[in-house]
Amino acid sequence: MSYYHPNFDVRKKFCECFLPEPREEVYAVVENMHNLVDEVIMPLRRDLDGGWTHDQAVADVAIATAMQAIYDSGWPRAILPEEKGGLGGVMKSMVTYAMLIEELGRADCGIALDVSLLYWFYSPMLYAGRTDLIDIFGPPLLDGKHHRACTSLTEPAGGTNIDDTTQHGRTLRTIARREGDEWVINGAKIWPSGASVADIGYMTLTTTDPNLGDDGIKLIYVPADAKGLSFGKPIPTMGMCCTDTNTEVFYDDVRVPVEYAATWGTDMKDVDLFKELAVEDKLTTPAYVNGACQTVLEILLDFSKDRIVAGKPMREHSVFVHTIGGLIHMWDYSRASYMQGCYMADHPEKYGPLWGKFMYSRAASVDQACLMAARRIIETAMDLMGSYGTAHEYHLEKYYRDVKQAELWLGGRYRTQMDVVLDYYDYEWAGPKWEPTPSR
Ligand SMILES: Cc1cc2nc3c(=O)[nH]c(=O)nc-3n(C[C@H](O)[C@H](O)[C@H](O)COP(=O)(O)OP(=O)(O)OC[C@H]3O[C@@H](n4cnc5c(N)ncnc54)[C@H](O)[C@@H]3O)c2cc1C
């Protein structure tokens, strides 16, 4: 690592007031991940990107090593309930999850995403209390090997429209038709992470009828080997070039049993579970980027210590002292903001369910604050380091690309900003004016 300061240590940066009990156990788990990241994943960073040429074969070897170390730590099993082999205790907390993601984000956001994809995939069935679905889709998490899952939401007509709760799913065109004891799914998605490489399954956002709005929404689990499921080629992207795979996903008369719908046989509403996914994502994406920003700060502190400007180290000139202080403060308050949001998520008895208006708005607010801060931190570090910031050798350019990607996967800053007001007043952005075309 380039620069060390004790304020970057797990016990200093993560304030214990947000942690679940027993707190000592949380710190031990996160410190273990911190060490794993330093020892195994940090040295692999360039290879995880496939080197300068983004060679997927190079990356695949590094990804396999990094992911196996994470699976050996046992963490992915924590997703399952204890009675199904899960870890229980402090591992059930969103705070613990976010801290672990931040540690991974220090090295590589794409590796952190690989684990999060599992969390997103399983969370609707867990919130709906569907132990029968856990019996079907859960076993891969117990064998200690690297597995992938996919959450398939975004469609060619625009992801933001779909994420936008004021549009009530009316733009969805992936249709689930009920035929006897089966759902028959037709439609297309684009951009889902893990598409084409997921071996566990595809948690697919569908509608039974776009005209039904929220009532039509259905989250349906599709096994990875389902007949009628096919994929486009991986879309080369700016960041997480080799660690994330994004493709089109085609559903042609894909048939799954009716009970593969996440809320089947329960009182839960699919639209609530869809909101829950958005909230989980908005509260934990800041953790990825805060981890990345920590490393960026370490790179900058190291660089500015040795870079001589007008006869003395860059970081000792008042203009740079001021700028660097501003970046550290943004990094600090971002963590405080998302840790508080995760703490609230861990306490629904006080703050309501994740799909409630309060948490929905709060998560959007946290996401906005942290992503704006991350952008400022990385862009400014790049400015201060000049051409050195753009050089592959310094790693900064990779964090720059990865963080921008992470910002966009939630629909970008404009969409998220609009979600903030939803707990303050009601508005319908496009819902009432929407005139769906008959889709079948
Ligand atoms: C790295 C990465 C990983 C991803 N992983 C997944 C995944 O796992 N699963 C998945 O389903 N998708 C995934 N996506 C896709 C992602 O969710 C979408 O890209 C995102 O929702 C934006 O959709 P879009 O790209 O179609 O842009 P658009 O929806 O067309 O948005 C483009 C711009 O227009 C603005 N805009 C459009 N409509 C509105 C509106 N109604 N209100 C306000 N602003 C609006 C947006 O804010 C944005 O600035 C991923 C994307 C990336 C980059």
The ligand as a Gaussian input file, in Angstrom:
#p B3LYP/6-31G(d) Opt

LIG

0 1
 C      -21.864000      -1.050000     -13.986000
 C      -23.333000      -1.214000     -14.196000
 C      -23.978000      -2.283000     -13.606000
 C      -25.351000      -2.464000     -13.810000
 N      -25.957000      -3.550000     -13.217000
 C      -27.273000      -3.771000     -13.450000
 C      -27.922000      -4.914000     -12.860000
 O      -27.322000      -5.697000     -12.125000
 N      -29.219000      -5.136000     -13.157000
 C      -29.922000      -4.305000     -13.991000
 O      -31.086000      -4.582000     -14.243000
 N      -29.333000      -3.195000     -14.528000
 C      -28.041000      -2.908000     -14.281000
 N      -27.429000      -1.801000     -14.815000
 C      -28.216000      -0.881000     -15.627000
 C      -28.617000       0.359000     -14.838000
 O      -29.550000       0.030000     -13.835000
 C      -29.176000       1.367000     -15.831000
 O      -28.124000       1.733000     -16.699000
 C      -29.729000       2.569000     -15.141000
 O      -30.932000       2.233000     -14.501000
 C      -29.981000       3.714000     -16.143000
 O      -30.711000       3.266000     -17.233000
 P      -30.260000       3.627000     -18.727000
 O      -28.833000       3.285000     -18.849000
 O      -31.244000       2.955000     -19.627000
 O      -30.376000       5.209000     -18.843000
 P      -31.694000       6.073000     -18.933000
 O      -32.748000       5.472000     -18.098000
 O      -32.018000       6.317000     -20.353000
 O      -31.191000       7.416000     -18.255000
 C      -30.292000       8.304000     -18.923000
 C      -30.338000       9.675000     -18.268000
 O      -31.651000      10.234000     -18.316000
 C      -32.127000      10.515000     -17.010000
 N      -33.538000      10.061000     -16.934000
 C      -34.170000       9.185000     -17.748000
 N      -35.427000       8.966000     -17.310000
 C      -35.578000       9.700000     -16.192000
 C      -36.635000       9.853000     -15.256000
 N      -37.789000       9.211000     -15.367000
 N      -36.426000      10.676000     -14.201000
 C      -35.266000      11.349000     -14.075000
 N      -34.226000      11.226000     -14.900000
 C      -34.379000      10.408000     -15.958000
 C      -31.283000       9.632000     -16.088000
 O      -31.153000      10.155000     -14.772000
 C      -29.959000       9.634000     -16.789000
 O      -29.247000      10.783000     -16.471000
 C      -26.077000      -1.570000     -14.616000
 C      -25.428000      -0.459000     -15.179000
 C      -24.073000      -0.273000     -14.974000
 C      -23.407000       0.925000     -15.576000

